[in-house]
Amino acid sequence: MIERLKSFTYDGYVALLEYIQKKYEIISFDQINDNKTPYIILRHDVDASLSDAFKMAELEAEMNITSTYFFLFSCRYYNLLEKDAFQAITKISDLGHEIGLHYDVSVYDLYPIKSNEALENEIMLLQRLLNRQVKSISMHNPSIMAKDDPFKSASKYINAYDYNLFDLYVSESCRVWHINDLEKLLSYKYDKIQLVIHPLLWREKTVDRKDVLDEFFYELSCENDKNKQSWNELWNGAKPLKKTEHEERSN
C-alpha cells in the first residue's frame, strides 16, 4: 500500500480510502460530535487548484464519503468571488462536503482591523456565498509562520489544529509522506486520526513530483492566454467615441 501511495494517483487514493474504511468512519470536522471512535477526519486544504478539488470531491462522493474542504480568500490562484470559482465551491458543497475557512494570518496582519475581525468577516462572507454555516477553520502554512495561531483556542469554531480532536496527524504536504506516520495510519492502532490530503498533488496517472508544479503553472498560463485573447477581442472591437456637437463647434 505504501508504495502505491507514493505514486499519488487517484487509484491509489481510492485504495487508501477503501483500506481505512475497513476500521474507521471517515468524517468531516462538523461530524465529530456525532461519531464515536474510531474515526478519521478527512481534510483538504485547497491552496491552488479548484478543478483538482472538485475532481477529488466527486470521487469521494461516489464512495459515499464526506470530508472537509478548506478554502482561502487570499489565494493567489483563485478568487472565490469569481464566477467559475464560486460555481466550483458550490458544487463541492452540494456534493455534501463540509466547507471550511483556510485563513492566512500573514495577510490579516496587514489589515487595519484586528485579526479576529478579519476572520469573522471572511467567515460571514463564505457563509453568505454558500448559504450554509461555516463551523471549521484551519491556518494556512502553519509550519512556516513566525507566529502562533491566534485562533488555536477559539471555542466558537472547530480548529483543525486542535490536538484534542486526534491522536495521529498524517499529511502528504508538498507530495512527501512521512513514512512513519503513514505506517501508523495503516496499522489500525489509533482511534482518532486526521488525514490531510492536498488535491493538487494527485493525478489520473503517475507524474513525477518535479512535474506537478510545472503542469499547474502551465494550466494557469493557458488560462491567462485565453483571458488575454478575450481582452484583445474586446479591445480591438471597440470603436473610438465620436466627438459631440459641442466639441465639433469648438474645433
PyMOL commands that set and color helices and strands:
alter all, ss='L'
color gray80, all
select helices_A, chain A and resi 2-5+10-20+29-34+50-62+83-94+105-108+115-130+163-165+173-175+179-186+199-201+209-237+245-250
alter helices_A, ss='H'
color red, helices_A
select strands_A, chain A and resi 25-27+39-46+68-72+98-103+136-139+158-159+168-171+192-196
alter strands_A, ss='S'
color yellow, strands_A
deselect
rebuild
show_as cartoon
